[in-house]
Amino acid sequence: MKYQVIKTYGHEQGLSCVFRQWRADSHCNQLHGYALSFSITFETDELDARDWVIDFGSLKPVKEWLQDMFDHKMLLAADDPAFEDLFHLSALRLATINVVPKIGCESFAYTVWAYITQWLALVNPKVKCVCVRVSEHQGNSAAFMP
């Protein structure tokens, strides 16, 4: 039997970041920002001593990592042709930049899943992260499910 719970860090959390999808043939190739929302599904075969999948109170390191990664950050693709120019904004103290392999909610969902999977292996190996959904706004979202 499988049990699942979903923890959401909604748009109201203010995980606001700016990025650009330089490969886009639309206005998405310009710098633009969103207050991202994250929905994380945890799963286990056996409930803990409290009859929970996971104690949401134990997720403080996850929330802190999400803040460090996305809150008031500029996400910059490692292969962006304007990388040097954009990265220079950090030296000018105009942006706090996190370099990521790829840009997009799909990639952000994978990045969050990878972090949570490593974290769970250390703190609660009976629980798995089975889905991460990232939303730019109510109309756009993407998910990663291993």
C-alpha positions, 0 to 999 in steps of 0.5 A, a space after each residue: 500500500 502506498 501513502 502520499 502527502 503533498 506539501 505546497 509552497 505557494 505563490 504567497 511565499 514570495 519565492 520570486 526570481 528572474 530568468 530568461 529562456 534564451 532559446 525561446 523565439 518569444 518574449 520569454 527570451 527576455 529577463 522576466 520574473 515570477 513568484 514561483 510555487 512548488 508542490 512536492 509529493 512525498 510517498 511511503 509504504 509505511 506510516 511513521 509512529 504518528 501515522 504520517 508520511 512525513 512530518 511537515 515540521 521536518 521540512 524546514 531545510 527544504 524551505 530554506 533551500 528553496 529560499 536560497 535557490 529561488 527567493 530574490 535570485 536571478 537564475 542563469 543558464 550555464 550555457 546562456 550566450 550572454 552569460 558573462 554580461 548577465 553574470 557581471 550583474 552580480 559583481 555590480 551588486 545588482 543581482 544574486 545569481 544562481 547558475 543552473 544547467 537549464 532554465 524552465 519550470 521543467 528543469 526547476 522541478 527536476 532540480 528541486 526533486 534532486 535536492 529533496 531526494 538527496 536530503 531524504 536519503 540522509 534524514 528519512 530513507 523510507 520516504 520518497 519524493 515522487 513528484 515536484 510541480 513548479 508553477 509560474 502562475 495559475 496558468 503555467 506549471 510543469 512537473 517532474 516525476 521519476 
